[in-house]
Amino acid sequence: MVETSSTQRVAFMILHNKTESYKSSEPETSCARVFGASWPFVMTTVKVFRSAARHGYAVEVSPYLPNRVACAAAQYYGIAGCGTLLVLDETETGLALVKSWEWSDGLFDVAWSEANEHVLVAGGGDGSLQLWDTTNHSAPLRVAKEHTQEVYSVDWSQTRGENLIVSGSWDQTAKVWDPALSRSLSTLRGHEGVIYSTIWSPHIPGCFASASGDGTLRVWDVKGAACRLAVPAHKAEILSCDWCKYDQNIVATGSVDCTVCVWDLRNVRQPVSQLRGHTYAIRRLKFSPFDKTVLASCSYDFTVRFWDYSRLQPLLDTVEHHSEFVCGLDFNLHILNQVVDCSWDETVKIYTPACLSAGAHGAAP
């Protein structure tokens, strides 16, 4: 563990309203209560995997296998102890464990390779990135440790002709790596606070966005090793950002101020939309791969919310099926509107929210 790490993580929890009493005692359920924009209803079946004594920080669906998902988790809420990387498969009856690996510190993010269906990268509390292979049952393929504090974000590039990893750390730097993690190709500095999120543009090669505790969203050019745009997006820490899958100019940010802001990078004087509804910090957000203006956000208020920012009333649903902070969130690229999330309540859940099921989104007011 990096020096003073435990103290910093406790401070992080306090600053972000992490003062609840921790009880991972949610009973098994097969459905969830959902509060839509105009009516409450019961969602379709939720498939649940329980990761005993491991608190979920991130989930990502495989870009190759539609039923496979990875989860990065930590012991003791990530304050101390070890981490676990889980690989799960969805079955007809639930979620089955395919593989798990233990790491000496908490794991805070995970990303699948865009070039090899067996390979994934994780970021750890000891400042390391680890490259894992589902066909290897023991140790990681490689460990790279250049960051001096927690690695809170990892992402694998998606554009054609490019195979790169980006990492974001509490040491206030972002690093770009070759796919074998043999060395970092560049280190990008400019943020004045910890980096919580680093996401490759799905449209522009060599371009990624980062979100930081300094309240800014930054867009980086890897080839020039420079920040091309800095947006003072919130007056509080930004914990997450994501690119629209359909428009290279649209990026969303989620903040400790409980809002999601949608930005057009061609004009950042004010957001295109500001989405309000969460009551605690927004930990992660994701744009839908199926609808240009739909996105999801998860929060320390125990909820996942679904939005369509093109609407006058943008909140589509609020899903309440966790009993702790919801930290991980992803859409399945292969299965229409299927969502995966994970929480500090030691569960990973797969479901299709009713508001996004066939016909429901279009019919909503």
C-alpha positions in Angstrom: 0.0 0.0 0.0 1.3 3.5 -0.8 2.4 5.7 2.0 -0.4 7.4 4.1 -2.9 5.6 1.8 -5.3 4.5 4.6 -5.5 8.0 6.1 -6.2 9.5 2.7 -8.9 6.9 1.9 -10.7 7.6 5.2 -10.5 11.4 4.5 -12.0 10.6 1.0 -14.9 8.8 2.6 -15.7 11.6 5.0 -15.5 14.3 2.3 -17.9 12.4 0.1 -20.5 11.8 2.8 -19.3 8.3 3.5 -20.5 8.4 7.1 -23.2 5.7 7.0 -23.1 2.6 9.3 -22.0 -0.2 7.0 -24.4 -3.1 6.9 -24.2 -5.5 4.0 -27.3 -7.4 5.0 -29.6 -7.1 1.9 -31.8 -10.2 1.5 -31.8 -12.0 -1.8 -34.4 -10.5 -4.1 -35.5 -11.2 -7.7 -36.9 -7.8 -8.5 -36.3 -4.2 -7.6 -38.5 -1.2 -6.7 -38.3 1.4 -9.4 -39.6 5.0 -9.3 -40.2 6.4 -12.7 -40.9 9.9 -13.9 -44.6 9.4 -13.4 -45.2 6.0 -11.8 -43.7 3.3 -9.5 -43.5 -0.3 -10.9 -41.6 -3.5 -10.5 -38.7 -4.1 -12.7 -37.8 -7.4 -14.5 -35.8 -10.1 -12.8 -32.5 -9.0 -11.3 -29.7 -11.6 -11.3 -27.4 -11.3 -8.3 -23.9 -12.4 -7.4 -22.7 -12.1 -3.8 -19.0 -11.3 -3.2 -18.7 -12.0 0.5 -16.5 -9.4 2.3 -15.6 -7.7 -1.0 -17.1 -4.3 -1.7 -17.6 -3.6 -5.4 -15.9 -0.6 -7.0 -16.2 -1.2 -10.8 -17.8 -3.5 -13.3 -17.3 -3.8 -17.1 -19.0 -6.1 -19.6 -16.7 -8.0 -22.0 -16.6 -6.4 -25.5 -16.4 -10.0 -26.9 -18.6 -12.2 -24.7 -22.2 -10.9 -24.1 -22.6 -12.9 -20.9 -19.3 -12.1 -19.3 -18.6 -9.3 -16.8 -15.6 -8.3 -14.6 -15.8 -6.7 -11.2 -13.0 -4.9 -9.2 -13.6 -5.1 -5.5 -11.9 -4.3 -2.2 -11.9 -5.5 1.3 -13.0 -3.2 4.2 -14.5 -0.7 1.8 -11.1 0.0 0.2 -9.7 1.6 3.3 -7.4 -1.3 4.1 -6.9 -5.0 3.2 -6.7 -6.7 -0.1 -8.6 -6.6 -3.4 -10.3 -9.2 -5.6 -10.8 -9.3 -9.3 -13.9 -11.3 -10.3 -14.9 -12.6 -13.7 -18.6 -13.7 -13.8 -20.8 -15.3 -16.5 -24.5 -14.7 -16.7 -26.5 -17.9 -16.8 -30.2 -18.7 -17.2 -30.6 -18.7 -13.4 -28.1 -16.1 -12.2 -24.4 -15.1 -12.2 -21.7 -17.8 -11.9 -18.1 -17.2 -10.9 -15.6 -18.1 -13.7 -12.4 -16.8 -12.1 -11.2 -14.7 -9.2 -7.8 -13.4 -8.3 -6.6 -11.8 -5.1 -4.4 -8.7 -4.9 -2.5 -7.3 -2.0 -4.4 -4.0 -2.0 -7.9 -2.8 -3.0 -8.8 -2.9 -6.7 -10.7 0.2 -7.8 -11.2 -0.2 -11.6 -11.1 -2.7 -14.4 -11.2 -2.7 -18.2 -11.3 -5.4 -20.8 -8.8 -5.6 -23.6 -10.3 -4.5 -26.9 -7.9 -6.9 -28.7 -8.0 -10.1 -26.7 -11.1 -11.6 -25.1 -9.1 -13.2 -22.3 -7.2 -10.1 -21.1 -8.2 -7.3 -18.7 -6.4 -4.6 -16.7 -7.1 -3.5 -13.1 -6.0 -0.5 -11.1 -4.9 -0.9 -7.5 -4.6 1.0 -4.2 -0.8 0.3 -4.2 -0.4 2.5 -7.3 -0.1 -0.5 -9.7 -1.8 -1.7 -12.9 -2.1 -5.4 -13.3 -2.6 -7.3 -16.6 -4.7 -10.4 -16.1 -5.6 -13.4 -18.4 -8.6 -15.5 -17.7 -6.7 -18.5 -19.1 -4.0 -18.0 -16.4 -5.1 -19.3 -13.1 -2.4 -17.9 -10.8 -0.6 -14.5 -11.2 -1.0 -11.5 -13.4 0.8 -11.5 -16.7 2.5 -8.2 -15.7 2.4 -5.6 -13.0 3.4 -2.0 -13.7 3.9 0.4 -10.8 4.8 3.9 -11.8 2.0 5.8 -10.1 2.9 6.9 -6.5 -0.7 6.7 -5.2 -3.9 4.8 -5.8 -4.9 4.1 -9.4 -8.6 4.9 -9.5 -9.2 4.6 -13.2 -8.2 2.4 -16.1 -9.5 2.3 -19.6 -8.6 0.5 -22.9 -8.8 2.4 -26.1 -11.6 1.6 -28.5 -10.7 3.3 -31.8 -9.5 1.2 -34.7 -5.7 1.0 -35.2 -5.0 1.9 -31.6 -4.3 -0.4 -28.7 -3.5 1.7 -25.6 -4.3 1.8 -21.9 -4.9 5.0 -19.9 -4.7 5.2 -16.1 -5.7 8.0 -13.7 -4.3 8.3 -10.2 -4.6 10.1 -6.9 -1.0 11.3 -7.7 -2.7 13.8 -10.0 -1.3 12.2 -13.2 -2.7 10.3 -16.1 -0.4 7.7 -17.8 -0.8 6.1 -21.2 0.6 2.6 -21.6 1.3 0.1 -24.3 -1.1 -3.0 -24.1 1.6 -5.2 -22.5 2.2 -2.7 -19.7 5.9 -2.9 -20.4 6.3 0.8 -19.8 4.3 4.0 -19.8 4.4 5.9 -23.1 3.6 9.3 -21.6 2.7 11.0 -18.3 0.2 13.8 -18.5 0.1 16.5 -15.8 -2.2 19.5 -15.4 -4.8 18.5 -12.8 -4.5 20.1 -9.4 -6.4 17.4 -7.7 -6.7 13.6 -7.7 -7.8 12.0 -10.9 -10.9 9.9 -10.5 -11.8 9.0 -14.1 -10.0 8.6 -17.4 -12.0 7.6 -20.5 -10.9 7.2 -24.1 -12.9 8.9 -26.8 -14.7 6.2 -28.8 -14.4 8.5 -31.9 -11.0 10.3 -31.9 -7.8 8.3 -31.8 -5.3 9.3 -29.2 -7.8 11.4 -27.2 -9.1 10.8 -23.7 -11.0 12.8 -21.1 -10.3 13.0 -17.4 -12.2 14.1 -14.3 -10.6 15.3 -11.1 -11.0 16.5 -7.6 -10.0 20.0 -8.8 -13.5 20.3 -10.4 -12.3 20.3 -14.0 -12.9 18.1 -17.0 -9.9 17.9 -19.2 -9.5 16.6 -22.8 -6.0 15.3 -23.7 -4.1 14.7 -26.9 -1.8 11.8 -26.5 0.3 12.4 -29.5 1.0 16.0 -28.4 1.1 14.9 -24.7 -0.9 18.0 -24.0 -4.2 19.1 -22.5 -6.3 20.5 -25.3 -9.3 21.7 -23.2 -9.9 22.3 -19.5 -13.5 22.8 -18.5 -14.4 24.1 -15.0 -17.3 21.8 -15.0 -18.4 21.8 -11.3 -17.6 23.7 -8.2 -17.0 20.4 -6.4 -15.0 17.2 -7.1 -15.8 15.3 -10.3 -15.8 11.6 -9.7 -16.7 10.4 -13.2 -16.9 11.3 -16.9 -18.0 9.5 -20.1 -18.2 10.2 -23.8 -21.4 9.9 -25.8 -21.2 6.9 -28.1 -22.8 8.8 -31.0 -21.4 12.3 -30.9 -17.7 13.1 -30.5 -18.4 16.5 -29.0 -20.6 15.3 -26.1 -19.2 14.4 -22.7 -21.0 14.0 -19.3 -19.6 14.6 -15.8 -20.8 13.4 -12.4 -19.9 15.3 -9.3 -19.9 15.4 -5.5 -22.4 18.2 -5.9 -25.0 15.5 -6.8 -25.5 16.7 -10.4 -24.7 15.2 -13.9 -23.7 17.8 -16.4 -23.8 17.2 -20.2 -21.2 19.2 -22.1 -20.8 20.1 -25.8 -17.0 20.5 -26.1 -17.5 23.1 -28.9 -19.1 25.5 -26.4 -18.3 24.9 -22.7 -19.6 28.2 -21.3 -22.5 26.3 -19.9 -23.7 22.7 -19.9 -26.2 21.4 -22.5 -28.1 19.9 -19.6 -27.8 19.7 -15.9 -29.5 16.6 -14.4 -30.6 16.8 -10.8 -32.1 14.1 -8.6 -29.3 12.3 -6.7 -29.0 13.2 -3.0 -25.4 12.2 -2.6 -22.2 12.2 -4.7 -22.4 10.6 -8.1 -19.8 7.9 -8.3 -20.0 6.8 -11.9 -22.0 7.5 -15.1 -22.3 5.8 -18.5 -23.9 6.8 -21.8 -26.1 4.2 -23.4 -24.7 2.5 -26.4 -28.2 2.2 -27.9 -29.6 5.8 -27.5 -27.7 9.0 -28.1 -29.3 11.0 -25.3 -29.8 8.3 -22.7 -27.3 7.8 -19.8 -27.2 6.2 -16.4 -25.6 7.3 -13.1 -25.0 5.6 -9.8 -24.5 7.3 -6.5 -23.7 7.1 -2.8 -27.4 7.6 -2.3 -27.8 3.8 -3.0 -29.5 4.4 -6.3 -29.0 4.1 -10.1 -30.8 6.7 -12.2 -31.6 6.7 -15.8 -31.9 9.9 -17.8 -32.7 11.2 -21.3 -31.2 14.7 -21.3 -33.2 15.6 -24.5 -36.4 15.7 -22.5 -38.0 18.4 -20.5 -38.3 16.0 -17.7 -35.1 14.0 -18.1 -35.3 11.6 -15.2 -36.7 8.3 -16.6 -36.3 6.0 -13.5 -34.7 5.7 -10.1 -33.7 2.1 -9.3 -33.3 1.3 -5.6 -32.0 -2.2 -5.2 -28.9 -1.8 -3.2 -28.4 -1.2 0.5 -25.0 0.6 0.2 -23.1 3.0 -2.1 -23.4 2.0 -5.8 -19.9 2.4 -7.3 -19.8 0.4 -10.5 -22.0 0.7 -13.6 -21.9 -0.4 -17.2 -24.2 -1.1 -20.2 -24.0 -4.4 -22.0 -22.9 -3.6 -25.6 -24.4 -6.9 -26.9 -27.8 -7.1 -25.1 -30.2 -4.2 -25.7 -30.5 -2.0 -22.6 -29.0 -4.6 -20.2 -27.2 -2.9 -17.2 -24.7 -4.2 -14.7 -23.9 -2.5 -11.5 -22.0 -3.3 -8.2 -22.2 -1.9 -4.7 -20.5 -1.8 -1.4 -23.3 -4.2 -0.2 -21.2 -7.0 -1.7 -23.4 -7.6 -4.8 -23.1 -7.5 -8.5 -26.5 -7.2 -10.3 -27.6 -7.6 -13.9 -31.0 -6.3 -15.1 -32.9 -4.5 -17.8 -34.6 -1.4 -16.4 -38.2 -1.2 -17.4 -37.9 2.4 -18.6 -35.5 1.2 -21.4 -37.2 -2.0 -22.3 -38.9 -2.3 -25.7 -41.4 0.6 -26.2 -41.2 1.9 -22.6 -38.7 4.7 -23.4 -40.6 6.0 -26.4 -43.9 5.9 -24.6 -42.8 7.8 -21.5 -44.1 11.4 -21.2 
